[in-house]
Amino acid sequence: MDIFTIIIIAIGLAMDCLAVSIAQGLAVQTTERPKPILMAVLFGLFQGGMPLIGYFAGNLFADFFRIYAPWIALALLAFIGGKMIWESLHEKDEKAAGWQIKRLIVLAVATSIDALATGVIFIPVPESVWLGVGIIGLVSFLFSIGGYHTGRYVGARFKINVELIGGIILILIGLKIWAEGFFGI
């Protein structure tokens, strides 16, 4: 598999990270630099690690992931998005609740679950698997950083309920992943 093909695959897989990072940037207005970096590192690790797991699991679990991954991603993103919407409509303290490590890991899993099935494309070309994993992880990391800053920029410029919009975006991403997996769109 050539590097151009791997980069295209990495960009396709990173789109969910980009969208969720934009939602995170919209919803959580913080100046703490380590938090978005932690999110991007987790997104990159999970996006890169899932194809590796898929590669080693091979065809043994490919049918399972093809069938259930869209449902799992939808459930995780709908739960987090619903929680964000609920919190946006109720008073809360101003701590950066969106940066809890458990929440970031759930987001990382939800955005990378479709990458798990992608690992089987490396079975015929095992010499490309490590390069693929590295590129996928790096592209996801970069898209996550860019998405966060885009969301933060937009959220700072407009006085809107950004947490509500972020929650809606997460639910829509979950529905998109589900529709792609369920209907083969």
Secondary structure, 3 states (H helix, E strand, C coil): CCHHHHHHHHHHHHHHHHHHHHHHHHHCCCCCCHHHHHHHHHHHHHHHHHHHHHHHHHHHCHHHHHHHHHHHHHHHHHHHHHHHHHHHCCCCCCCCHHHCHHHHHHHHHHHHHHHHHHHHHHCCCHHHHHHHHHHHHHHHHHHHHHHHHHHHHHHHHCCCCHHHHHHHHHHHHHHHHHHHHHHCC
